[in-house]
Amino acid sequence: MEFRSAIVVGATGLVGSHLIELLCESDEYVSVTAIARRNVDYKHPKLVVKIVDFDHLAESHLEFAHEVFCCLGTTIKKAGSKDEFEKVDVEYPLRVAALAKNRRIPHFIVISAMGANEKSFAYYNRVKGKLEKELTELDFDQLSIIRPSLLVGNRKEFRLGEKTGEAVLKMVNPMMIGGMKKFRSIEASQVALAMKVIALHGKQEKVVIYESGELATMRMPLQEEEQIISREELFNWNKVKQDEPAPLDKEIHFDRSKRKE
């Protein structure tokens, strides 16, 4: 088994907080670094927390890792303006990505959004599309783009719009079938699990986009259990053929005539 290290940026958010727990409690990871603007509640011997000002993020904040998981994101209301929103959702992830590229970190995994498109009429989707385009141009060995639908879960801050949308989608989710499945809301914990699966078992392509419907079905592959041989099977003397004595039971004869005088 290859032991891995990971960097999680935005570790105090809805997805990031689940992700650091998954990685720390995983046998595959020996080191997890959380980069955040404030301390995290979760504690683990594998976890190193770096509290940084993203306006002054430097290469020294990123050690080498096998993956960077970028979980940064906000809303215009929380950010206060479109400029501040774009700083968190575009500028900061691109700054992290550029530093990761300089560190030769091979795999960058980023949360975008369903419908991301730089030419979209919707402002939010247009911003996310711009992020995806610029990340692609950085030419990582691997870039995995995560496009979840509406994230649900226990947030530390109350967001009225998202809470209302979450309640509505919980009622209509079962009715979304066929092509509508991709619009179902998705648990933040499931997105975190999907990101771990992608890091360890994802598609080995340069740029891969994972849509919400695919994320919702991802699970860690089941490990094959070692076959356990019982003591009775291991020492089954009945399997020894009765008509053929064991080699040690055969009578040994010495030809004395061949001995030199």
Number of C-alpha atoms within 10 A of each C-alpha: 5 7 10 16 19 25 28 24 24 21 28 24 19 23 26 24 21 19 27 29 17 16 24 21 13 11 12 14 17 17 17 23 23 25 25 21 15 14 14 17 7 13 12 11 9 15 19 14 18 17 14 15 12 17 11 9 15 13 15 8 14 20 15 15 19 16 23 25 26 26 24 23 19 14 16 14 11 11 15 10 12 14 11 17 20 20 18 19 22 22 16 19 23 19 17 21 24 16 19 23 18 12 15 15 22 17 23 24 22 24 24 28 22 19 17 21 20 18 12 14 9 12 14 20 19 17 22 23 22 16 22 24 13 13 21 16 8 13 13 20 15 20 24 27 22 25 22 26 22 18 21 21 13 11 12 9 7 9 13 9 8 13 15 10 15 20 12 12 19 14 9 12 17 10 12 13 11 7 8 11 16 20 18 23 23 23 19 23 19 20 27 25 22 24 25 23 16 21 21 14 12 14 14 13 10 13 17 16 15 20 19 23 19 15 23 20 10 16 13 12 9 6 6 6 6 6 6 6 8 9 8 8 10 8 9 10 10 8 8 10 9 9 6 9 10 10 8 7 8 9 6 7 6 7 6 7 7 7 7 5 4
